[in-house]
Amino acid sequence: MKNLFCPKCKNLMAMGEIGEKHTLKCSKCGFLMNLNGTSLKTTEKLKQKFVGQGVVDGKNELADYEHKCKKCGYDKAQIVDMGIFYSDEDNLILLKCGKCGNSERIGRKTN
């Protein structure tokens, strides 16, 4: 394929069609270049017919730990280990509700 940059201003040229002819057009200076016999690959955007079809019903599939949420009362939670931030700290472990997403910290208690 020919050079995809404009010979006048060195800007990237965009592919297009004028009638049945395939062309390259510079968006900066308007220079047109005909692509003799070269076919362009076109892409189509696929339209979704059923938006939201097949989506999980709002419950977290990773929530398999028995824990009752203080906010909504759901009985399953996901364990999220956030790791440590400094070497002298304990790991930050959260229990994330499988239904509402409310997070509760577990671990060392401070008074």
N, C-alpha and C positions, 0 to 999 in steps of 0.2 A: 504494500500500500504506500501511497505517497506520503510525504511529510505532513504531519498534522499541525504544523505551526505556520502561521502566516508569513509569507516571504517579505512583506512590507514592514510589519510592526513586531514580528516574532511572538505574537499572542497565540494562544491555543485556539484552534479552529473547531467549531461545532459541526457535527454531521447533520444533514437534513436532506429534504427532497424538494425539488421544484418540478411539479408535474410528475413525469416518470424518470427524471434525471436525478441521480444522486450527487449531492454537492457537499462541499465544505465551505463554511462561512465564518469569517472573522467577526466576532462580536464587538471588537474595538474599532476597526477601520472599515468594516463592511466588505472586504475583499472576498470574492467568490471564486471557488475552484471546482471545476467539474471532475467527477470521478468516472472516467471513461470505462464503462462495462464492469465496474466494481460494485458488487451488491453490498448493501449495508444490512447488518443484523438488527432487527427491531425487537423490542421487548414489549410485552403487554402487561399491564397491571391486572392482577387477578382480583375480581370482586368477591368479597365474602358474602355469601347468601345468608348464612345463619350466624350472626354475631353472638358470641357467648355460648354457643353450642359446645357441650363437652367440658365445660369448666366445672371444677370441683365445687361442691355445695357450700363453700365458705369455711370448711373445717380444715385444719392443718393436718396433713397426712403424717407428718413427722412427730406429731404430738402423741406419744405412746406411754408417757410416764404418768402414773396415778397421782394427781394433785388437784385439789379443788380450788378453782379461781375465786379470789376474794371479790372480784368485780361482777362476774356474770354467773358464777356457780358451776361452770363446766368442769368435768372431772378429769380431763386429760391435758397434759402440758408437754411442751418440747423443752429439752434441756439444751441451753445455749452456753457454751464455755467461751468466755471472752478472753481468756488467757491472763497473763500478768502484765502490768505496766512497768513495775520496778521489781528488782530481784528480791526485795524483802517483803513483798506483798503476797497474799494468797490469791488464787485464781478468782476471777469474777465470774460467778455462775448464776445464770438467770433461768427461771422457769417461765416460759412464754405460753400463755393460754392458747389452746388449739382452736378456740372459737372467736374470741374477741381480740387476741393479740396482746393483752395486758401482760407486762413482765414484772416478775417479783424476784428480788435478789435473795439468794440463799448463801449460806456460808457463815463466816465469822461474824458474831454479833458484837457491836460496840455500844457501850452505855454512855 
